[in-house]
């Protein structure tokens, strides 16, 4: 239905073809749901957003978004560019406030505690809610091994056995077998897909409860994308994952729940959220149906 990073051009697409494409997405998401293995690791109560608004100066970019992210699930955020998806996930771990003139209203609850409550240690919040960006950003002057442990060093966390932690994180990120014999090499020598998995391993080293991913595969080839998706599925057994993606097939492959965002000429809003299989088969909102069927976007 779609290329890796974009919605299709539907000028010459018939209603029958649209229906077939949507059905294909539903089949993919249903297959994933049937194979989902519940996590067995001890999990918290999850992540909740309550009435989140976000501004850039006087511009209201995001309006009244409320979403629950159950522990041990993957939620995909879909929608056209500029509808507030990335802004929303940046409010979750308080990265939005890095931007000059940015402001936020609402609540973000992690295990029932508001991460914006007065006196909250922001550094600790960002350790619990990790982030993987669209473009891989390993530290080029550091070795592969140093990159994995860099968060531990910066946060001054005590680790009993750093070598074991490094291996564990690289295994969980699906990279260990490819780099175990060159941990002392500089990270800049890795491919784009390997660098992205290294960034995931770096995030895992500080033991986050939540991992936010902002279009992590948009710059990667299909093979690297597949390996990242396999990593996401494995990680979701023990943590909560939120992924922003423009790729409908990817949302169908990796997510348990999908939320559709749209700006529609005004601030970004969440139009609909539900189990991924339902969003792609029987969405309740006509705007959602139009988007997932390819009628616009």
N, C-alpha and C positions, 0 to 999 in steps of 0.2 A: 504493500500500500504506500509506503513512504521510504524516502531515502534516509540515510543515517541521521541527518540533522534537520530535516525540514518536513513540512507538510507537502503533499502533492499539489501540482497544478491541476485543478479540477474543471478547467474551462470546457474540456471535451469528454468529461467522465459522465457516464450515464447513471441513472438512479440504480439500475441493476448492479453496475460495477461497484457503486458506493455501498450497496447492501452486502455484496460479497466481501468487500474489504472489511466492513464492520464485523461481519460474521467471523472472518478470519481472526481478527483481534480477540473476539470473544472465545474462540476455540483455544487460542494460546493462553489466555488468562484462566479459563476453566481447567486446562491441563495442569497449569501451575498450582491451582488451588487443590487439585486432587492429589498432588505430590507433596504438598507442604507438610513438613515434619515439625510439630510443635517444639519450641525450645525447652531445654531441660535445665539450663542454668538458672540460679536464683535471679529473679528480675524484680524491678521496682514496680510502682503503680503506673509508670508510663509518663507521657508528656502531654500537656494540655495548653492550648492557646485560648484565651477568653477575651473577645471583643478587641482584638488587636487593630490599632490604627497606626499608620506610619506617615510621616511628613518629611519632605525635603524643603526647608524654609517654609513658605506659605503654601506649597503645593502638597495636597493630600494625595499620596501615592497608593495607599492601601486603606480600605475602610471596613471595619467591623468584621474581622475574620475570627471565627471560633472553630477550632479543630481539636479532636482527640487523637493521639497517636498511642495505640496500645503497645505495651512492652512486648518485644519479640516480633514486631511486624514491620513490613516495608510499606510506606505510603508514597505514591508518586504524585507530584504536583504537575499538572499539565495546563496548557493554555497558550495563547499567542504571546509573542515578545511584548514586553512593556506592560504586562497585566499584574505585576507585583509579586510573582512567585519567588524570585531571588531576594527581593526586599523582605518578604515574609520570613524566609528561613534565617535571614540575618538578624531579625528581631529575636529569634528563638535563643541564640547564644550571645546576644547583646553585642553583635558586631555592627549593627545598624548605627549605634551611637558613635562609631569611629568617624563617620562622615560629617564634615562641618555642616551646620544648620539642621542636621537630622533630629527628629523627635519621634517619640512613640507614646501611645496610650494603650491601656489594656493590661492583661496579665499573661504571663507565661509560667506555668506550673510544672516543676519537675519533682516527681514523687510528692506532690501536694504542696510544695513550697514555691512561692513566687520568686523567680530569679531576679525580678526588679524591685524586690522589697528593700527598704532602706537598710543600709549596713551590710548588704550582701557582698561577699568577696567575688568580684567579677572574674578574677583569675581562676578561682576554683570552679566557677560556672563553666568557663571555657574548657576546663579539663574534663568536666563531665559531659559536655556537649561538644563533640569534635566537629571539624569541618573539612571537607575535601572540595577543592575549587575546580572550576571548569578547565583551567590550564594547570598542568602539573607544576608544582613549585618546590622541588627538592632544593636543599642548600648545595649549590654547585661546588663550593670549596670544601665541603665535607665528604667523607667516604660514605659508602652505602650503609655501613654499620653505624657510623656516627649520626647519620640522618635519622635512623630508626630511634636512637636513644636521645636525640636532641631535646625533645619535649621533657623527658625525665630530668635532663641537666638544667634546662631553663627553669623548671618548676621546683628544682632542688628536692626532688623526691628520692627517697632511699629505696634501693633495689638490692635484694640479697644476691642475685646472680644475674648480671647484665647480659651475659652471653646466652643464657637460657631464655631471657625475655626477648632478646633480639631474634632468636630463632623462632620462638612462639609467634611473634608478630608477623614475621616474614612468611611463616607457614600459613597463618590465618589470612594473610593478604594474597596468597597464591603465588608468591615470588621466591620462596626459599630455594627450590630446586634449580632456579635459573641463576642465583647469585651467591650460593653458599660457598663457592670456591673463589670469590672475588669481593669479599666484604670490605677489603681495604682499598678497593678501587673507587675513584671519584664517581659520584652519582650522575654527573653530567654525561657519562659515557653510556648510560642506559637508554633504551628506546623510549618513546613517548608513553606507550602502554606500561612499560616497566616502571617508569618514573611515577606514573599515577598510582600504581600499586604500592610503590615505596612510600608515597604520601599517605596512603591508607594505613600501611604498617606503622608509620610515624604517629598517626592519630591513635592507633590502637595501644601504643606503648603506655599511655597514661591512663588506660582502663576507663574509657568513657562509657556512659550509659546510653548515649544517643550519638548517632553519626549523621550529620547533614551533608548531602552531596549535591553540589550545584552544577548540573550538566557534566558529570565527570567523564563522559565518553564522547563529548561532542567533537573533540579534536583527534579521536583515535580511529584506527582502521577496524574493520569488522572482527578480526581475530582478537585484537586487544579488547574490544568492547565485550566480546563473549567471556573473556577471562575475568573482566571486572564484574560482569553480571553474575558469574559463578561465585565470585568472592562475596558479592552482596547477599546472595541466597544463603551462603554458609554463615555469614556474620549475623544474619537476622535470627538465627537460633538463640543468640545470647545477648542481643541488643536491639534497640529501636532505630530504624533507619528511615530518613526522609530524603527523597531524591527528586530534584527538579529535572524534568526531561521534556524535550520537544519531540521525542521519538515515541510514537504511539505503540509500536511493536515492543519497544523496551519496557514501557509502562506495563503492557500486558504480560511480558515475560517475568518481570522481577517483583511486581508489587502485589500486596494483599488488598490494599485500598488505593483509590485514586480520587483526587480532588481537582476539580476543574475551576480555573481562575479566568476572569475576563474583566477588561476595563470598560469596554463599550462606550468610549467617549468620556468617561469620568474616572474616578479612582478605581483601582483594582479591587475586585470583590471575589469571594469564593461563591460560585454559582451552585455547585453541587458536590457532594462527597458520598462515596459508597464503596462497597466491595468492587474490586476492579472488574470482575466478570459482569456485574450488573451495570456498571457505567458504560461498558461496551456493548451490552445487549439490550437493556431496557432503561436508559436514563430517564429520570422524571422530568427534566427540564429540556425544553425544545432547543435552547442554545447549546446545551451539552451535546444533544443528538446531532445537531448541525456540525459541531466541531469534530466529534469523533468519527463521523461519517465522511468528513472531508469536504463538506459544503462551504466552509470558510476556514480561514487560517492560512 
